[in-house]
Structure formats: structure tokens, C-alpha cells
Amino acid sequence: MTLDSKAAVVTGSTSGIGRAVAEALAAAGASVIINGIESREDGDRIAAEIADAHATDVRFEPADMSRPDEVEALVNACVDAHGRIDVLVNNAGIQHTALTEEFPREKWDAILAINLSSAFHAAHAALPHMKHQGWGRIINTASAHGLVASVQKAAYVSAKHGLVGLTKVIALENADQGVTCNAICPGWVETPLIQQQIQKIADDQGLSIEDAKVELVRHKQPSRQFVQPEQIGALAVFLCTDAASQITGTALPVDGGWTAQ
């Protein structure tokens, strides 16, 4: 399916999973607004790289996902630029680990704000436009931790479980409006953020980089392989196709078998 004439917003999309999703949407022909914490200069450079690679319109908006008014402004920037918003990918997220009784309150508040509340605020702003158009796709990047738990991740697990619940509510409310809402639940994804963990395992245990990757993921993912960001991007594009028009309210694991255990 081509996404020509479609306009998309992808939050947290200057690197990792979000960038892969933005790249996939752009490759399918969509105009894309990306978002991140980079400076305007760096964000514009990343947008230009994606635009040049896929010959489509890509713009950067540096909205702070912890601020509801800036989240709404991000959605409105898409409508102002393209006259519509067709695809919203809520991908922005942060992480912190600690035992529950030691978890800093400010970290709890920040993780809930960025990982969960920002998705609500973005959908709140986008849904009226999508319903008016009679077509829309909301895709929430949840996590395997939206389906199962791990220790020392009280805020992250709570936020991702909440995101799966929000996905179901939005899907039910809009099931007859041509608007779908689904959550993608990745397991371990190979992004630049985890390269240091891989290198540390390799150094500490005298392993090759490839063996260190297996050591990192084997405890959770039976496949013993990382999910690739491009696989998440491909699934996001599929969820925008007519073939996926009756897929709504789902939490789709992409986790090498993690949540099948």
C-alpha cells in the first residue's frame, strides 16, 4: 500500500524505533513530522536525511512530550502543514530502574507523563481530525512490559500496561469511524541505546559482540535474537494498510517469544 497523500506524526522519532517507523512511513510515501529532544538544527538535519532518502516531505518539531500543550501543538503542526493528520505513532518514552520503595517520585511522574499521558494528549488532539476524515491510524509503541512485568520497573511497566489499556478504549470508541488503534509490544530491540550494555557483557565475560548479544537477550527471548527497528517500522506500515483495517484494539508482541512463555 502506498501512503501517498497521508500525513503522519511520530513522537520520539529521531533515533531508534521511532526513526525506523518514520523511515518506513516515509518510504511508503507519507509526509512525516518527526519529534525529539534534539536542537532545531540537529532535528532539521535528521528530517532532511529522511526526506532525501525517500523523496517525501519530512519536518522536525521539538515538542516536549511531558507538556500537554506542546503535544497538542505537535499534532496541530501536522494539520497546519498538510491539512490533515492520518497516522499518529506514539513512540516517545523514557526509562529508569529501581526497587519500588527506592524509586524516585520525580522519575515516576516523568515516565508516566512521557510514556503514557503524552499518548492520550496526542490522541485527544488527533482524533477529531481523523473522525472528520473518516480514516485514521493510531499506533502506540508499548512493550513486552505492557503485557508482562519485570522487577525494578514499576513506572515503566505501569505506563506500558496503561498504554495497552488506552489502546483498547480508543479502538472501541472509534471502531465504526474508520479509525483503528493498536499497540506494538517490542521485546529487546537492537538500538544504539543498548550497545554499551552489549559491549560491557563482551568485556566482562570475554565474549564476542555476537555472543554478548545472545547473552543479553537469551533470558527473555527464546529466539535468542534482537528485534530489529526496521521490523517495527514494517509492522507500523502494515497497520496502515487496508489489509489491517479490521485489526484494532490489539497488543501485538514482537518479542522473539518472550510473552509466549
C-alpha positions as CSV (number, residue, x, y, z in Angstrom):
1,M,0.0,0.0,0.0
2,T,1.1,3.5,-0.7
3,L,0.7,6.2,1.9
4,D,0.9,9.0,-0.7
5,S,-1.3,11.9,0.4
6,K,-1.2,10.7,4.0
7,A,0.3,12.8,6.8
8,A,1.9,11.2,9.9
9,V,3.3,12.3,13.3
10,V,5.8,10.1,15.0
11,T,6.8,11.1,18.5
12,G,10.3,10.3,19.8
13,S,11.5,9.6,16.3
14,T,15.0,11.0,15.8
15,S,16.6,7.7,16.7
16,G,15.9,4.0,17.4
17,I,12.5,2.5,17.0
18,G,10.9,5.9,16.3
19,R,13.2,6.8,13.5
20,A,12.8,3.4,11.9
21,V,9.0,3.9,12.0
22,A,9.4,7.4,10.5
23,E,11.7,6.0,7.8
24,A,9.2,3.2,6.9
25,L,6.2,5.6,6.7
26,A,8.3,8.0,4.5
27,A,9.3,5.1,2.3
28,A,5.7,4.3,1.8
29,G,5.0,7.8,0.6
30,A,3.7,9.6,3.7
31,S,4.6,13.1,4.7
32,V,6.1,12.8,8.2
33,I,6.6,15.1,11.2
34,I,9.3,13.7,13.5
35,N,9.9,14.8,17.0
36,G,12.7,14.6,19.6
37,I,14.7,16.4,22.2
38,E,17.4,17.4,19.8
39,S,18.2,21.1,18.9
40,R,16.3,22.6,16.0
41,E,19.5,22.3,13.9
42,D,20.1,18.6,14.6
43,G,16.4,17.8,14.2
44,D,16.2,19.6,10.9
45,R,19.3,17.7,9.8
46,I,17.7,14.3,10.6
47,A,14.5,15.3,8.9
48,A,16.4,16.3,5.8
49,E,18.2,12.9,5.8
50,I,14.9,11.0,5.9
51,A,13.3,13.3,3.3
52,D,16.2,13.0,0.9
53,A,16.3,9.2,1.3
54,H,12.6,8.8,0.5
55,A,11.7,11.8,-1.6
56,T,8.9,12.9,0.6
57,D,8.1,15.8,3.0
58,V,9.7,15.3,6.5
59,R,9.8,18.0,9.1
60,F,11.0,18.2,12.7
61,E,9.1,19.6,15.7
62,P,10.9,19.7,19.1
63,A,7.9,19.3,21.3
64,D,8.4,18.3,24.9
65,M,6.2,15.2,25.4
66,S,5.8,15.9,29.1
67,R,3.9,19.1,28.3
68,P,0.3,18.6,27.1
69,D,0.1,21.9,25.3
70,E,3.3,21.1,23.3
71,V,1.9,17.7,22.5
72,E,-1.2,19.3,21.1
73,A,0.9,21.8,19.2
74,L,2.8,18.9,17.6
75,V,-0.4,17.5,16.2
76,N,-1.6,20.9,15.1
77,A,1.7,21.4,13.3
78,C,0.9,18.5,11.1
79,V,-2.6,19.7,10.4
80,D,-1.3,23.2,9.6
81,A,1.3,21.9,7.3
82,H,-0.7,19.2,5.5
83,G,-4.3,20.0,6.2
84,R,-4.8,16.7,7.9
85,I,-3.3,14.0,10.2
86,D,-3.8,10.4,9.1
87,V,-1.3,8.5,11.2
88,L,-0.2,9.1,14.8
89,V,2.5,6.9,16.2
90,N,3.0,7.5,20.0
91,N,6.6,6.3,20.5
92,A,8.2,8.7,22.9
93,G,9.4,7.0,26.1
94,I,12.0,7.1,28.8
95,Q,13.2,4.5,31.4
96,H,14.5,4.3,34.9
97,T,15.1,1.3,37.1
98,A,15.0,0.9,40.9
99,L,13.1,-1.0,43.6
100,T,9.7,0.3,44.2
101,E,10.5,1.7,47.6
102,E,13.6,3.4,46.2
103,F,12.0,4.7,43.1
104,P,12.3,8.5,42.8
105,R,8.9,10.1,42.7
106,E,10.0,12.6,40.1
107,K,11.1,9.7,37.9
108,W,7.7,8.0,38.3
109,D,6.0,11.3,37.3
110,A,8.2,11.8,34.3
111,I,7.8,8.2,33.0
112,L,4.0,8.3,33.4
113,A,3.9,11.7,31.7
114,I,6.0,10.8,28.7
115,N,5.3,7.1,28.2
116,L,1.5,7.2,28.8
117,S,0.0,10.7,29.2
118,S,1.6,12.0,26.1
119,A,-0.2,9.3,24.0
120,F,-3.5,10.4,25.5
121,H,-2.9,14.1,24.8
122,A,-1.8,13.3,21.2
123,A,-4.8,11.1,20.5
124,H,-7.1,13.7,22.1
125,A,-5.8,16.3,19.6
126,A,-5.7,14.0,16.6
127,L,-9.0,12.0,16.9
128,P,-11.4,14.9,15.9
129,H,-9.4,15.3,12.6
130,M,-9.3,11.5,11.9
131,K,-13.0,11.1,12.6
132,H,-13.8,14.0,10.3
133,Q,-11.8,12.4,7.6
134,G,-13.3,9.0,8.2
135,W,-9.8,7.4,8.3
136,G,-7.0,7.3,10.8
137,R,-4.4,5.1,12.3
138,I,-3.1,5.4,15.9
139,I,-0.2,3.1,16.7
140,N,1.2,3.1,20.3
141,T,4.6,1.8,20.9
142,A,4.0,-0.2,24.1
143,S,6.4,-3.0,25.1
144,A,6.6,-6.6,26.2
145,H,6.3,-4.9,29.5
146,G,2.8,-3.8,28.6
147,L,1.9,-7.5,28.8
148,V,4.2,-8.9,31.5
149,A,6.3,-7.4,34.3
150,S,10.0,-7.3,35.4
151,V,11.5,-6.2,38.7
152,Q,12.7,-2.6,39.3
153,K,10.5,-1.2,36.5
154,A,7.4,-0.1,38.4
155,A,6.8,3.1,36.4
156,Y,7.7,1.7,33.0
157,V,5.6,-1.4,33.4
158,S,2.7,0.6,34.8
159,A,2.9,3.1,31.9
160,K,3.1,0.4,29.3
161,H,0.2,-1.6,30.7
162,G,-1.7,1.6,30.8
163,L,-0.9,2.3,27.2
164,V,-2.3,-1.1,26.2
165,G,-5.5,-0.2,28.1
166,L,-5.7,3.2,26.4
167,T,-5.3,1.5,23.1
168,K,-8.3,-0.7,23.7
169,V,-10.5,2.2,24.8
170,I,-9.6,4.3,21.7
171,A,-10.2,1.3,19.4
172,L,-13.6,0.6,20.9
173,E,-14.7,4.2,20.8
174,N,-13.8,4.5,17.1
175,A,-14.4,1.1,15.7
176,D,-17.1,2.3,13.3
177,Q,-15.3,5.6,12.4
178,G,-12.7,4.2,10.0
179,V,-10.1,4.8,12.8
180,T,-8.0,2.0,14.3
181,C,-5.8,2.0,17.3
182,N,-3.3,-0.7,18.0
183,A,-0.2,-1.2,20.3
184,I,3.0,-2.7,19.2
185,C,4.8,-4.5,22.0
186,P,8.5,-5.0,21.2
187,G,10.9,-7.1,23.3
188,W,14.6,-6.4,23.2
189,V,15.3,-4.2,20.2
190,E,18.7,-3.6,18.9
191,T,19.2,0.2,19.0
192,P,22.2,2.4,19.8
193,L,21.0,2.8,23.3
194,I,21.9,-0.8,24.3
195,Q,25.3,-1.0,22.6
196,Q,27.0,-0.1,25.8
197,Q,25.3,-3.0,27.6
198,I,26.4,-5.4,24.9
199,Q,30.0,-4.1,25.0
200,K,30.1,-4.4,28.8
201,I,29.0,-8.0,28.7
202,A,31.5,-8.7,26.0
203,D,34.3,-7.1,28.0
204,D,33.3,-8.7,31.4
205,Q,32.8,-12.2,30.1
206,G,35.4,-12.2,27.3
207,L,32.8,-12.8,24.6
208,S,32.5,-11.7,21.0
209,I,29.9,-9.0,20.3
210,E,27.6,-11.5,18.7
211,D,27.8,-13.9,21.7
212,A,27.3,-10.9,24.0
213,K,24.1,-10.1,22.2
214,V,22.8,-13.6,22.7
215,E,23.8,-13.5,26.4
216,L,21.8,-10.2,26.9
217,V,18.6,-11.4,25.3
218,R,18.5,-15.2,26.0
219,H,17.0,-14.8,29.4
220,K,13.8,-13.2,28.0
221,Q,13.6,-14.0,24.2
222,P,13.6,-17.7,23.2
223,S,14.6,-16.7,19.7
224,R,17.9,-15.5,21.2
225,Q,17.9,-12.7,18.7
226,F,17.2,-9.0,19.0
227,V,14.1,-7.4,17.3
228,Q,15.3,-5.0,14.6
229,P,13.9,-1.5,14.5
230,E,13.1,-2.0,10.8
231,Q,10.7,-4.8,11.7
232,I,8.8,-2.5,14.0
233,G,8.6,0.0,11.1
234,A,7.3,-2.6,8.7
235,L,4.6,-3.6,11.1
236,A,3.6,0.0,11.6
237,V,3.2,0.5,7.9
238,F,1.2,-2.8,7.6
239,L,-1.2,-1.5,10.3
240,C,-1.9,1.5,8.0
241,T,-3.0,-0.8,5.1
242,D,-6.4,-1.8,4.1
243,A,-5.5,-5.4,4.9
244,A,-5.3,-4.3,8.6
245,S,-8.5,-2.3,8.7
246,Q,-10.2,-4.8,10.9
247,I,-7.2,-5.1,13.3
248,T,-8.0,-2.7,16.1
249,G,-7.6,-2.8,19.9
250,T,-4.8,-5.3,19.7
251,A,-1.5,-5.6,21.5
252,L,0.9,-7.1,19.0
253,P,4.1,-8.7,20.6
254,V,7.2,-8.5,18.5
255,D,9.4,-10.2,21.1
256,G,11.0,-13.4,19.9
257,G,8.6,-15.4,22.0
258,W,9.1,-13.5,25.3
259,T,5.5,-13.2,26.2
260,A,4.6,-16.7,24.9
261,Q,6.4,-18.3,27.9
